[in-house]
Amino acid sequence: MKWMINCKEATHLVLQGEDQALSWSDRLRLRMHLAICAACPRFVRQVAVMRMAVGRWRAYRDEADGPPPAP
């Protein structure tokens, strides 16, 4: 297993981590890459902003819909 990954592989791991828990080796490889890369930490922050925006949109949508009508 190679320990140093490139930006494409790091991006893949960041997005995979949104869907499922990463293995300890993948987390370590990603942390090592993020420590030396200037662009990928920015991508991680952008993904976090998108996650937060989607959560707020869902809350807004559910609030706007209101409670379901009573039978």
Residue pairs with C-beta under 8 A, 6 or more apart in sequence:
1 25
3 28
3 29
3 32
4 29
4 32
4 33
5 13
5 29
5 30
5 32
5 33
6 33
7 33
7 37
7 39
7 40
9 29
9 33
10 30
10 33
10 34
10 37
10 40
10 43
11 40
11 43
13 22
13 26
13 29
13 30
14 30
14 40
14 43
14 44
14 47
15 47
16 22
16 26
17 26
17 30
18 47
18 51
22 30
33 40
34 40
34 41
34 44
